Every structure is written in C-alpha cells, then in structure tokens.
Amino acid sequence: MSGRAGFGAQQTISMDNTRKMIDNAFKQRNLKAVLLSVNSPGGSAVQSDLVSSYIKAKAEKAKVDVIVFVEDTAGSGGYWLACTGKEIYACRSSVVGSIGVISQGLGFHKLIEKYDIERRTFTAGENKSVLDPLAPIKETDLKIIRSLLNNIHQHFIDHVKESRGTRLTAEDKVLFNGEFWTAKPALELGLIDGIDTLDAYVERNYGDTVKVYRAKKGGGLSSLFETFLPYLPFSAALPGVHQALPVADSTQLPLLTHDPSLAQQNLNVADFQTSEIAKTVLK
C-alpha cells in the first residue's frame, strides 16, 4: 500500500479506497496466502488501524497468511500496516520503523500583532480552541496534545508488540522512540523477518507455477498494474487501485493462458497494493 494514510496527503490510504481491493483479493478461489506490498511513510493512525484490522479479519476468515513486503518505506503508519502480516520482508535499502506519533503546526500570533490584525475567536467550552494558530500556545494546550499523542503512541506500540511478539530484540526505548532503520538493523531489532523481495519470494516458494503479466493503465504518472496470473483459465484478475484513479476494471488486465502441464498445481496467492503496482497470484 502506497502513499500517506489520512487527511491532507496527495495520495491517501483509507478504508474507502482499499476495501474493494481487499475484498477482491480474499475472495479468490483456492487462496493460499495474501502478499501485501507496503510503500508508505505514514499518515493517519486511525486509517492505518482500520485497514490493518480489516485485512486481519479477512485473513482469519479465509484461514490464510498475510506476508508483507516493504518497498521504499514502511514508516510510522506504513509500519502499522506492515504489522498486519505474519511475516515482514524488506529490501536492503528500505526504511522501516518510525514508531511514534507527531503533531505539527505553526503559530502566527506575532505576525498578526506586527500588522495590527485583531484575532476574533468565540467558543463555548474552554478548550474548544486548542492550538489556535493565531493565539500564543497555552500550557493547557500542551497538556491536552501530549496526552493525545501518548495515547495514540501506546496504541501503536501495543499493535507492534502483538504482531511481532518475541521477535522484538531491543528495549522499548530503542524500538519506540520514533527512529527508523534500513533493513539490516531492522532485522536485528526484530522489526522484520528477512531481507527479500516479493518477486524473489514468489519464485523461491512457488517456482514456475505462476507467470508475471504487466499492463499499464494510462500514461505519465498513472498507475502500473502488475499481475501474477495463473496458467489455468480464469474469468477475472484482481483489480488494482491508484489513489488518484478509480478501481481498475478487471477486463483491462491480461487474460489467462492455459498450460495443461500445470493443471494439477494448487496455488493461489493474492498480492495487492493501493498505488503504482497491484499484483495477484491465482490458481
């Protein structure tokens, strides 16, 4: 899943734009596993939690494992999503971690004073205008925001610990201070399970039972859909989603080819992303 999760990002990860893709991934016949590519620096904790929980519920119902592959980044909310998987793999230069919470803003009260601009804010409730950018920050504001951030941070920590368990090898003050790492130190810390790529993983575990087909949708910065399709005839492939584009019509993806020599194979692995690349391995 690629892009930021939440408000204010050019590309967002949310339940609204991932639900249909997730549903399609898990409804494939003879499903053996779901491979999830993550490429996100983070965003909304709520949306990351919603998507992660939804995928986990689908995997539990289908009785299949979710295996995660990190591309450029699985940071903050991106790592929250990565912890959806039973196993996490990353490229050697992938950036992983940033297990923390941040709130940023600007204060303009001195600027409006300089230009003799009057601030007019009316509230019902003494804390309704917390972090008003046109007023000096108050100690009560700091107390409220710190409490909020600490609560969300603890939710994040609990999620990571539940997912990674005894594989985590460092103390909390090392793992959960917001720092981020490339794959090798992340592996040593227990944040990932290996240094690998999705294609190499599929080839090593499933060999010649699948074949890769690629089909571009649009041009320029449009999404690229990459689909692992079965050799056996099948009516549709998993649609992919680009945040700026509607869900792809499965008829735009390549049709399957038939190879009788593989007719007895029993492989069905769905792999999906929400941006540039969407992949699926089907039977």
C-alpha positions as a Markdown table, in Angstrom:
| # | Residue | x | y | z |
|---|---|---|---|---|
| 1 | Met | 0.0 | 0.0 | 0.0 |
| 2 | Ser | 1.5 | 3.2 | -1.1 |
| 3 | Gly | 1.0 | 6.9 | -0.1 |
| 4 | Arg | 0.0 | 8.5 | 3.1 |
| 5 | Ala | -2.8 | 7.4 | 5.3 |
| 6 | Gly | -5.1 | 10.3 | 6.2 |
| 7 | Phe | -6.1 | 13.9 | 5.6 |
| 8 | Gly | -4.0 | 16.3 | 3.7 |
| 9 | Ala | -1.9 | 13.9 | 1.6 |
| 10 | Gln | -1.9 | 13.8 | -2.2 |
| 11 | Gln | -2.4 | 10.1 | -2.1 |
| 12 | Thr | -4.2 | 8.6 | 0.8 |
| 13 | Ile | -4.7 | 5.1 | 2.2 |
| 14 | Ser | -8.1 | 4.6 | 3.7 |
| 15 | Met | -10.9 | 2.1 | 4.0 |
| 16 | Asp | -12.8 | 3.9 | 1.3 |
| 17 | Asn | -10.2 | 3.4 | -1.4 |
| 18 | Thr | -8.9 | 0.0 | -0.3 |
| 19 | Arg | -12.0 | -2.0 | 0.8 |
| 20 | Lys | -12.9 | -3.2 | -2.7 |
| 21 | Met | -9.4 | -4.3 | -3.5 |
| 22 | Ile | -9.0 | -6.2 | -0.2 |
| 23 | Asp | -12.4 | -7.9 | -0.7 |
| 24 | Asn | -11.3 | -9.0 | -4.2 |
| 25 | Ala | -8.0 | -10.3 | -3.0 |
| 26 | Phe | -9.6 | -12.5 | -0.4 |
| 27 | Lys | -12.5 | -13.9 | -2.5 |
| 28 | Gln | -10.2 | -15.7 | -4.9 |
| 29 | Arg | -10.6 | -19.4 | -5.2 |
| 30 | Asn | -8.1 | -21.8 | -3.6 |
| 31 | Leu | -6.4 | -18.9 | -1.8 |
| 32 | Lys | -3.2 | -19.9 | 0.0 |
| 33 | Ala | -1.8 | -16.6 | 1.1 |
| 34 | Val | -2.0 | -12.8 | 0.5 |
| 35 | Leu | 1.1 | -10.9 | -0.3 |
| 36 | Leu | 0.9 | -7.2 | 0.7 |
| 37 | Ser | 3.4 | -4.6 | -0.7 |
| 38 | Val | 3.7 | -1.6 | 1.6 |
| 39 | Asn | 5.3 | 1.7 | 0.5 |
| 40 | Ser | 4.2 | 4.5 | 2.8 |
| 41 | Pro | 5.9 | 7.0 | 5.2 |
| 42 | Gly | 2.7 | 7.1 | 7.3 |
| 43 | Gly | -0.3 | 9.2 | 8.0 |
| 44 | Ser | -3.5 | 8.7 | 9.9 |
| 45 | Ala | -3.2 | 6.2 | 12.8 |
| 46 | Val | -7.0 | 5.6 | 12.5 |
| 47 | Gln | -7.0 | 4.8 | 8.8 |
| 48 | Ser | -3.9 | 2.6 | 9.2 |
| 49 | Asp | -5.6 | 0.7 | 12.1 |
| 50 | Leu | -8.9 | 0.4 | 10.2 |
| 51 | Val | -7.2 | -1.1 | 7.1 |
| 52 | Ser | -4.9 | -3.3 | 9.1 |
| 53 | Ser | -7.8 | -4.7 | 11.2 |
| 54 | Tyr | -9.9 | -5.3 | 8.1 |
| 55 | Ile | -7.2 | -7.3 | 6.4 |
| 56 | Lys | -6.6 | -9.3 | 9.5 |
| 57 | Ala | -10.2 | -10.1 | 9.8 |
| 58 | Lys | -10.4 | -11.2 | 6.2 |
| 59 | Ala | -7.3 | -13.4 | 6.6 |
| 60 | Glu | -8.7 | -15.0 | 9.7 |
| 61 | Lys | -11.9 | -15.8 | 8.0 |
| 62 | Ala | -10.2 | -17.2 | 4.9 |
| 63 | Lys | -7.6 | -19.0 | 7.1 |
| 64 | Val | -4.7 | -17.7 | 5.1 |
| 65 | Asp | -1.5 | -15.9 | 6.0 |
| 66 | Val | -0.6 | -12.3 | 5.0 |
| 67 | Ile | 3.0 | -11.8 | 4.1 |
| 68 | Val | 4.2 | -8.2 | 3.8 |
| 69 | Phe | 6.9 | -6.8 | 1.5 |
| 70 | Val | 8.3 | -3.3 | 2.2 |
| 71 | Glu | 9.3 | -1.3 | -0.9 |
| 72 | Asp | 10.9 | 2.2 | -0.2 |
| 73 | Thr | 9.4 | 2.9 | 3.1 |
| 74 | Ala | 7.2 | 1.4 | 5.9 |
| 75 | Gly | 7.4 | 4.2 | 8.4 |
| 76 | Ser | 5.0 | 5.3 | 11.1 |
| 77 | Gly | 1.5 | 4.4 | 9.8 |
| 78 | Gly | 3.2 | 2.5 | 7.0 |
| 79 | Tyr | 4.8 | 0.2 | 9.6 |
| 80 | Trp | 1.5 | -0.1 | 11.3 |
| 81 | Leu | 0.2 | -1.5 | 8.1 |
| 82 | Ala | 3.3 | -3.8 | 7.7 |
| 83 | Cys | 2.5 | -5.3 | 11.1 |
| 84 | Thr | -0.7 | -6.7 | 9.5 |
| 85 | Gly | 1.4 | -9.5 | 8.2 |
| 86 | Lys | 2.5 | -12.8 | 9.8 |
| 87 | Glu | 5.9 | -12.1 | 8.3 |
| 88 | Ile | 7.6 | -8.9 | 7.0 |
| 89 | Tyr | 10.3 | -8.7 | 4.4 |
| 90 | Ala | 12.1 | -5.6 | 3.1 |
| 91 | Cys | 14.7 | -4.6 | 0.5 |
| 92 | Arg | 18.1 | -3.9 | 1.9 |
| 93 | Ser | 17.7 | -0.1 | 1.5 |
| 94 | Ser | 14.1 | 0.0 | 2.6 |
| 95 | Val | 13.4 | 2.4 | 5.5 |
| 96 | Val | 11.5 | 0.8 | 8.4 |
| 97 | Gly | 10.2 | 2.0 | 11.7 |
| 98 | Ser | 9.4 | 5.5 | 12.9 |
| 99 | Ile | 7.2 | 4.0 | 15.6 |
| 100 | Gly | 6.0 | 7.3 | 17.1 |
| 101 | Val | 3.3 | 10.0 | 16.8 |
| 102 | Ile | 3.8 | 13.6 | 15.7 |
| 103 | Ser | 1.7 | 16.7 | 15.7 |
| 104 | Gln | 2.9 | 19.8 | 13.8 |
| 105 | Gly | 1.6 | 23.3 | 13.3 |
| 106 | Leu | 2.6 | 27.0 | 13.0 |
| 107 | Gly | 1.9 | 29.9 | 15.2 |
| 108 | Phe | 1.1 | 33.3 | 13.7 |
| 109 | His | 0.2 | 35.4 | 16.7 |
| 110 | Lys | 3.3 | 37.6 | 16.5 |
| 111 | Leu | 2.8 | 38.0 | 12.8 |
| 112 | Ile | -0.8 | 39.4 | 13.2 |
| 113 | Glu | 0.4 | 41.6 | 16.0 |
| 114 | Lys | 3.1 | 43.0 | 13.7 |
| 115 | Tyr | 0.5 | 44.0 | 11.2 |
| 116 | Asp | -2.1 | 45.1 | 13.8 |
| 117 | Ile | -4.5 | 42.4 | 12.9 |
| 118 | Glu | -7.2 | 41.6 | 15.5 |
| 119 | Arg | -8.0 | 38.0 | 16.3 |
| 120 | Arg | -11.7 | 37.2 | 16.9 |
| 121 | Thr | -12.5 | 33.7 | 18.2 |
| 122 | Phe | -15.6 | 32.8 | 20.2 |
| 123 | Thr | -16.1 | 29.4 | 21.8 |
| 124 | Ala | -18.4 | 27.5 | 24.1 |
| 125 | Gly | -16.0 | 25.3 | 26.1 |
| 126 | Glu | -12.7 | 26.5 | 27.5 |
| 127 | Asn | -10.7 | 24.0 | 25.4 |
| 128 | Lys | -12.5 | 24.4 | 22.1 |
| 129 | Ser | -9.8 | 26.5 | 20.5 |
| 130 | Val | -6.8 | 24.3 | 21.5 |
| 131 | Leu | -3.7 | 25.2 | 19.4 |
| 132 | Asp | -5.3 | 28.2 | 17.8 |
| 133 | Pro | -2.5 | 29.3 | 15.4 |
| 134 | Leu | -3.5 | 33.0 | 15.9 |
| 135 | Ala | -3.0 | 32.9 | 19.7 |
| 136 | Pro | 0.0 | 32.1 | 21.9 |
| 137 | Ile | 0.2 | 28.5 | 22.9 |
| 138 | Lys | -1.2 | 27.7 | 26.4 |
| 139 | Glu | 0.1 | 25.2 | 28.9 |
| 140 | Thr | -3.3 | 23.5 | 28.9 |
| 141 | Asp | -3.0 | 23.1 | 25.1 |
| 142 | Leu | 0.3 | 21.3 | 25.6 |
| 143 | Lys | -1.1 | 19.0 | 28.3 |
| 144 | Ile | -4.1 | 18.0 | 26.0 |
| 145 | Ile | -1.9 | 17.4 | 22.9 |
| 146 | Arg | 0.7 | 15.4 | 24.9 |
| 147 | Ser | -1.9 | 13.2 | 26.4 |
| 148 | Leu | -3.5 | 12.6 | 23.0 |
| 149 | Leu | -0.1 | 11.8 | 21.3 |
| 150 | Asn | 0.9 | 9.5 | 24.2 |
| 151 | Asn | -2.4 | 7.5 | 24.0 |
| 152 | Ile | -2.1 | 7.0 | 20.2 |
| 153 | His | 1.6 | 6.1 | 20.6 |
| 154 | Gln | 0.7 | 3.4 | 23.1 |
| 155 | His | -1.9 | 2.0 | 20.7 |
| 156 | Phe | 0.8 | 1.8 | 18.1 |
| 157 | Ile | 3.2 | 0.1 | 20.5 |
| 158 | Asp | 0.6 | -2.4 | 21.5 |
| 159 | His | -0.1 | -3.2 | 17.9 |
| 160 | Val | 3.6 | -3.8 | 17.1 |
| 161 | Lys | 4.1 | -6.0 | 20.1 |
| 162 | Glu | 1.0 | -8.0 | 19.3 |
| 163 | Ser | 2.2 | -8.6 | 15.8 |
| 164 | Arg | 6.0 | -9.1 | 16.4 |
| 165 | Gly | 5.9 | -10.7 | 19.8 |
| 166 | Thr | 9.1 | -12.3 | 21.0 |
| 167 | Arg | 10.8 | -11.5 | 17.7 |
| 168 | Leu | 11.5 | -8.0 | 19.0 |
| 169 | Thr | 15.0 | -8.0 | 20.5 |
| 170 | Ala | 15.5 | -4.5 | 21.8 |
| 171 | Glu | 14.1 | -2.4 | 24.7 |
| 172 | Asp | 11.1 | -0.3 | 24.2 |
| 173 | Lys | 13.1 | 2.9 | 24.5 |
| 174 | Val | 15.1 | 1.8 | 21.4 |
| 175 | Leu | 12.2 | 0.5 | 19.3 |
| 176 | Phe | 9.5 | 3.0 | 20.0 |
| 177 | Asn | 11.3 | 6.4 | 20.1 |
| 178 | Gly | 10.4 | 7.3 | 16.5 |
| 179 | Glu | 13.8 | 6.2 | 15.0 |
| 180 | Phe | 13.9 | 4.4 | 11.7 |
| 181 | Trp | 16.3 | 2.0 | 10.1 |
| 182 | Thr | 17.3 | 0.2 | 6.9 |
| 183 | Ala | 16.6 | -3.5 | 6.5 |
| 184 | Lys | 19.7 | -5.0 | 8.2 |
| 185 | Pro | 19.4 | -3.2 | 11.6 |
| 186 | Ala | 15.6 | -3.6 | 11.4 |
| 187 | Leu | 16.1 | -7.3 | 11.0 |
| 188 | Glu | 18.5 | -7.3 | 14.0 |
| 189 | Leu | 15.9 | -5.5 | 16.1 |
| 190 | Gly | 13.2 | -7.9 | 15.1 |
| 191 | Leu | 11.1 | -5.4 | 13.2 |
| 192 | Ile | 11.2 | -7.5 | 10.0 |
| 193 | Asp | 11.8 | -11.2 | 9.3 |
| 194 | Gly | 14.2 | -11.0 | 6.4 |
| 195 | Ile | 15.7 | -9.1 | 3.5 |
| 196 | Asp | 13.9 | -10.2 | 0.4 |
| 197 | Thr | 11.7 | -9.0 | -2.5 |
| 198 | Leu | 8.2 | -10.1 | -3.4 |
| 199 | Asp | 9.2 | -11.5 | -6.8 |
| 200 | Ala | 12.2 | -13.5 | -5.4 |
| 201 | Tyr | 9.9 | -14.8 | -2.6 |
| 202 | Val | 7.3 | -16.0 | -5.1 |
| 203 | Glu | 9.9 | -17.6 | -7.4 |
| 204 | Arg | 11.6 | -19.4 | -4.5 |
| 205 | Asn | 8.4 | -20.6 | -2.9 |
| 206 | Tyr | 6.2 | -21.3 | -5.9 |
| 207 | Gly | 8.6 | -21.6 | -8.9 |
| 208 | Asp | 7.2 | -21.9 | -12.3 |
| 209 | Thr | 3.6 | -22.3 | -11.2 |
| 210 | Val | 2.9 | -18.6 | -11.8 |
| 211 | Lys | 3.8 | -16.2 | -14.6 |
| 212 | Val | 4.0 | -12.4 | -14.4 |
| 213 | Tyr | 1.9 | -10.2 | -16.7 |
| 214 | Arg | 2.2 | -6.4 | -16.8 |
| 215 | Ala | -0.3 | -4.0 | -18.2 |
| 216 | Lys | -0.1 | -0.2 | -18.0 |
| 217 | Lys | -3.2 | 1.9 | -17.3 |
| 218 | Gly | -2.9 | 5.4 | -18.7 |
| 219 | Gly | 0.3 | 7.2 | -19.1 |
| 220 | Gly | 2.6 | 9.6 | -17.3 |
| 221 | Leu | 2.2 | 9.2 | -13.6 |
| 222 | Ser | -0.7 | 6.8 | -13.9 |
| 223 | Ser | -0.7 | 3.5 | -12.1 |
| 224 | Leu | 1.1 | 0.4 | -13.3 |
| 225 | Phe | -0.7 | -2.8 | -12.7 |
| 226 | Glu | 1.4 | -6.0 | -12.4 |
| 227 | Thr | -0.5 | -9.2 | -12.1 |
| 228 | Phe | 0.7 | -12.7 | -11.3 |
| 229 | Leu | -1.9 | -14.7 | -13.2 |
| 230 | Pro | -2.4 | -18.5 | -13.2 |
| 231 | Tyr | -1.9 | -20.6 | -16.3 |
| 232 | Leu | -5.4 | -22.0 | -15.9 |
| 233 | Pro | -8.3 | -20.2 | -17.5 |
| 234 | Phe | -10.0 | -17.7 | -15.1 |
| 235 | Ser | -12.6 | -15.0 | -15.8 |
| 236 | Ala | -11.0 | -12.1 | -14.0 |
| 237 | Ala | -7.9 | -10.9 | -12.2 |
| 238 | Leu | -7.5 | -8.8 | -9.1 |
| 239 | Pro | -8.1 | -5.1 | -9.9 |
| 240 | Gly | -5.6 | -2.6 | -8.7 |
| 241 | Val | -6.1 | 0.9 | -7.3 |
| 242 | His | -4.2 | 4.1 | -7.7 |
| 243 | Gln | -5.2 | 6.8 | -5.2 |
| 244 | Ala | -6.0 | 9.3 | -7.9 |
| 245 | Leu | -7.8 | 6.8 | -10.2 |
| 246 | Pro | -10.9 | 4.7 | -9.9 |
| 247 | Val | -10.7 | 1.0 | -9.3 |
| 248 | Ala | -9.5 | -0.7 | -12.4 |
| 249 | Asp | -11.9 | -2.8 | -14.4 |
| 250 | Ser | -10.6 | -6.4 | -14.4 |
| 251 | Thr | -11.3 | -6.7 | -18.1 |
| 252 | Gln | -8.5 | -4.3 | -18.7 |
| 253 | Leu | -6.0 | -6.8 | -17.2 |
| 254 | Pro | -4.5 | -9.6 | -19.3 |
| 255 | Leu | -6.5 | -12.8 | -19.8 |
| 256 | Leu | -5.0 | -16.0 | -18.5 |
| 257 | Thr | -3.3 | -18.6 | -20.7 |
| 258 | His | -3.7 | -22.3 | -20.4 |
| 259 | Asp | -0.8 | -24.8 | -19.7 |
| 260 | Pro | -2.1 | -28.4 | -19.2 |
| 261 | Ser | 1.2 | -29.4 | -17.6 |
| 262 | Leu | 0.3 | -27.2 | -14.6 |
| 263 | Ala | -3.3 | -28.3 | -14.3 |
| 264 | Gln | -2.7 | -30.2 | -11.1 |
| 265 | Gln | -1.0 | -27.3 | -9.3 |
| 266 | Asn | -2.8 | -25.9 | -6.3 |
| 267 | Leu | -1.5 | -22.4 | -5.9 |
| 268 | Asn | -3.5 | -19.3 | -5.2 |
| 269 | Val | -1.7 | -16.3 | -3.7 |
| 270 | Ala | -3.2 | -12.9 | -3.9 |
| 271 | Asp | -0.9 | -9.9 | -3.7 |
| 272 | Phe | -2.2 | -6.4 | -3.8 |
| 273 | Gln | -1.2 | -2.7 | -3.4 |
| 274 | Thr | -3.1 | 0.5 | -3.4 |
| 275 | Ser | -0.9 | 2.6 | -5.7 |
| 276 | Glu | 1.5 | 2.1 | -8.6 |
| 277 | Ile | 1.7 | -1.7 | -8.6 |
| 278 | Ala | -1.1 | -4.3 | -7.9 |
| 279 | Lys | -0.2 | -7.9 | -8.1 |
| 280 | Thr | -2.0 | -11.2 | -7.6 |
| 281 | Val | -1.1 | -14.9 | -7.8 |
| 282 | Leu | -4.0 | -17.0 | -8.7 |
| 283 | Lys | -4.8 | -20.6 | -9.4 |
